Amino acid sequence: MKALGRWLVLAVLAGLALQLYFVARIALMTVVNPESTAFQRSEAWGVAQNTGAMKWHQQWVPYAQISDHLKRAIIASEDASFIVHEGVDMDALEKAWDKNAQAEKRAAQSINRLAERPSSTAAIKPPRIIGGSTITQQLAKNLFLSGERTLLRKGQELLLTLMLEALLGKQRILEIYLNNVEWGEGVFGAEAAAQYYYRKPAARLSATEAARLAVMLPRPKYFETHLNSGYLASRARTITARMGGVEIP
């Protein structure tokens, strides 16, 4: 029992040390731009293994040199309550939970219908899982965490989200997010995306161009090869219409 107690104490101390490390890293980001994120390193390594070449396009630009159109488009598309929430949007999480539950129910009904018709060759699409993560949560995950989905990792993401909100202002959170988010294979950050897709700096993106980039975020590698997608154009028009009412930090 004494040995078990010592191990538990060591585990708690290790956990506290890890959280202090994260606090120090985030506090440093108030004045120092992060050179890379865990997500970027993982993606670049995967590409290098598959192709034998490192593919990484990124150029950090200050917040003021990123088009306000892009800031509004990202908030309108990814996190409409970014300015007012404290890191977690409970309403968005509840809506995502309900939509995912309905999608799983429809998938189960489709499976049951096909089971009644064994000769059918129709394919069943897996339910699309909708996330309710805020911009701050996405940044926390991309900066420090792996892509695994466990309760422990989700708990750490929540702690990191609260740290980011406590130590960095909304403007700095959005600045770091926009300079590191993925916009295609090896394309990271607003400046790289603007140059890659539109041959212009991020500061000069139009409302329409910004909206199209915002729509790409959930599936950047897919849309990189489907730039003429009807969904991309339609969704971009919706985002453009919403941008006028978006407040930016």
C-alpha positions in Angstrom: 0.0 0.0 0.0 2.9 2.4 0.8 4.4 1.7 -2.6 1.0 2.4 -4.3 0.7 5.6 -2.3 4.2 6.8 -3.4 3.3 6.1 -7.0 0.1 8.1 -6.7 2.0 11.0 -5.2 4.5 10.8 -8.0 1.8 10.7 -10.6 0.1 13.8 -9.1 3.4 15.7 -8.9 4.2 14.7 -12.5 0.8 16.0 -13.6 1.3 19.3 -11.8 4.7 19.7 -13.3 3.3 19.1 -16.7 0.6 21.8 -16.2 3.2 24.3 -14.9 5.2 23.6 -18.1 2.2 24.4 -20.2 1.5 27.6 -18.2 5.1 28.7 -18.8 4.9 27.9 -22.5 1.7 29.8 -22.9 2.9 32.8 -20.8 5.9 33.0 -23.1 3.6 33.3 -26.1 2.4 36.7 -24.9 5.7 38.0 -26.3 7.2 35.2 -28.4 5.6 33.7 -31.5 5.5 29.8 -31.4 7.9 28.4 -34.1 5.6 25.5 -34.8 2.8 23.4 -33.3 2.5 19.7 -32.5 0.0 19.4 -35.3 2.2 21.0 -37.9 5.2 18.8 -36.9 3.0 15.7 -37.1 1.6 16.6 -40.5 5.0 17.5 -41.9 6.5 14.3 -40.7 3.7 12.3 -42.2 4.2 14.0 -45.6 8.0 13.5 -45.4 7.5 9.8 -44.7 5.1 9.4 -47.7 7.0 11.6 -50.2 10.5 11.7 -49.0 10.4 15.5 -48.9 9.6 18.1 -46.2 6.6 20.2 -47.4 6.1 23.2 -45.1 5.0 26.7 -46.3 4.5 29.3 -43.5 5.3 32.9 -42.9 4.3 34.6 -39.7 2.6 38.0 -40.1 1.5 40.4 -37.3 -2.2 40.6 -36.5 -2.5 44.0 -38.2 -1.2 42.5 -41.5 -4.0 39.9 -41.7 -7.2 41.1 -43.5 -10.1 41.9 -41.2 -12.2 40.1 -43.8 -10.4 36.9 -43.0 -10.7 37.4 -39.2 -14.5 38.0 -39.6 -14.8 35.0 -41.9 -13.0 32.6 -39.6 -15.1 33.7 -36.6 -18.4 33.5 -38.6 -17.5 30.0 -39.8 -15.7 28.5 -36.9 -16.8 30.2 -33.7 -19.5 32.8 -33.8 -19.3 33.4 -30.0 -15.5 33.8 -30.0 -15.6 37.3 -28.6 -17.9 36.5 -25.7 -17.2 33.0 -24.5 -14.4 32.1 -22.1 -12.9 29.3 -24.2 -15.8 26.8 -24.3 -19.1 27.4 -26.0 -21.6 25.1 -24.2 -24.5 26.0 -26.6 -22.3 24.9 -29.6 -21.4 21.7 -27.8 -25.0 20.8 -27.1 -26.0 21.5 -30.7 -23.1 19.3 -32.0 -24.1 16.5 -29.5 -27.7 16.6 -30.8 -26.7 16.6 -34.4 -24.3 13.7 -33.9 -26.9 11.7 -32.1 -29.4 12.3 -34.9 -26.8 11.3 -37.5 -26.0 8.1 -35.6 -29.7 7.3 -35.4 -30.2 7.7 -39.1 -27.2 5.5 -39.8 -28.6 2.8 -37.5 -32.0 3.0 -39.3 -30.2 2.6 -42.7 -28.4 -0.4 -41.4 -31.7 -2.0 -40.2 -33.4 -1.3 -43.5 -30.5 -3.0 -45.4 -30.6 -5.9 -43.0 -34.1 -6.5 -44.1 -33.0 -6.6 -47.8 -29.9 -8.8 -47.8 -29.7 -8.6 -51.7 -29.2 -4.9 -51.6 -25.7 -3.6 -52.6 -26.3 0.0 -51.4 -23.4 1.4 -49.4 -24.0 3.1 -46.0 -22.1 6.3 -45.4 -20.7 6.6 -41.8 -22.3 9.4 -39.9 -20.5 12.7 -40.2 -19.3 13.8 -36.7 -19.8 17.5 -36.1 -17.5 19.2 -33.5 -18.4 22.0 -31.2 -14.8 23.2 -30.5 -14.1 26.9 -30.2 -11.2 28.6 -31.9 -9.4 28.5 -28.5 -9.9 24.8 -28.1 -8.7 24.2 -31.6 -5.6 26.2 -30.9 -5.0 24.3 -27.6 -5.2 21.0 -29.4 -3.0 22.0 -32.4 -0.3 23.7 -30.2 0.3 20.9 -27.8 -1.7 17.7 -28.3 -1.9 14.6 -30.4 -4.9 13.7 -32.6 -6.0 10.8 -30.4 -9.5 11.0 -28.9 -9.5 10.0 -25.3 -11.1 11.4 -22.2 -7.6 12.2 -20.8 -6.6 14.1 -23.9 -10.0 16.0 -23.9 -9.5 16.9 -20.3 -6.0 18.3 -21.0 -7.4 20.2 -24.0 -9.9 21.9 -21.6 -7.2 22.8 -19.2 -5.1 24.3 -22.0 -8.1 26.2 -23.3 -8.6 27.8 -19.9 -4.9 28.7 -19.7 -4.9 30.3 -23.1 -8.0 32.4 -22.3 -6.5 33.4 -18.9 -3.0 34.3 -20.1 -3.6 35.6 -23.7 -6.1 38.1 -24.9 -8.6 37.2 -27.7 -6.6 39.1 -30.2 -3.4 37.2 -29.5 -5.3 33.9 -29.5 -6.7 34.7 -33.0 -3.3 35.9 -34.2 -1.6 32.7 -33.2 -4.5 30.6 -34.6 -4.4 32.4 -38.0 -0.7 32.1 -38.3 -0.6 28.3 -37.7 -3.8 26.8 -38.9 -3.6 24.3 -41.8 -4.9 25.4 -45.3 -3.7 22.5 -47.4 -0.9 19.9 -47.5 2.1 21.7 -45.9 0.3 25.1 -46.1 0.1 26.7 -42.7 -1.1 30.2 -41.7 -3.0 33.0 -43.4 0.0 34.4 -45.3 1.0 31.1 -46.8 -2.6 30.4 -47.7 -3.2 33.8 -49.3 0.0 33.5 -51.4 -0.7 29.8 -52.3 -4.3 30.3 -53.5 -4.5 33.9 -54.5 -0.9 35.1 -55.1 -1.3 38.0 -52.8 -0.5 38.9 -49.1 -3.0 38.1 -46.4 -3.5 41.8 -45.8 -5.2 42.2 -49.2 -7.7 39.3 -49.1 -11.2 40.3 -50.2 -14.3 39.3 -48.4 -15.1 36.6 -50.9 -11.5 35.2 -50.9 -11.5 35.2 -47.1 -14.9 33.4 -46.9 -13.6 30.7 -49.2 -10.5 30.1 -47.1 -12.7 30.0 -44.0 -14.9 27.3 -45.5 -11.8 25.2 -46.3 -10.7 24.9 -42.7 -12.5 21.7 -41.5 -11.2 19.8 -44.6 -8.3 21.8 -46.0 -6.6 18.9 -47.9 -9.9 17.9 -49.6 -10.8 21.4 -50.7 -7.2 22.1 -51.9 -8.0 19.6 -54.7 -11.7 20.6 -55.0 -11.5 24.4 -55.3 -14.4 24.4 -57.8 -16.7 22.5 -55.4 -20.3 23.7 -55.4 -20.5 23.3 -51.7 -17.4 25.6 -51.2 -19.0 28.3 -53.3 -22.4 28.1 -51.7 -21.0 28.0 -48.1 -18.7 30.9 -48.9 -21.7 33.0 -49.9 -23.4 32.2 -46.6 -20.2 33.1 -44.6 -19.9 36.4 -46.6 -23.4 37.3 -45.7 -22.7 36.7 -42.0 -19.4 38.6 -41.9 -21.0 42.1 -41.6 -22.3 41.3 -38.1 -19.1 39.8 -36.8 -17.1 41.7 -34.1 -13.3 41.1 -34.2 -10.9 41.6 -31.3 
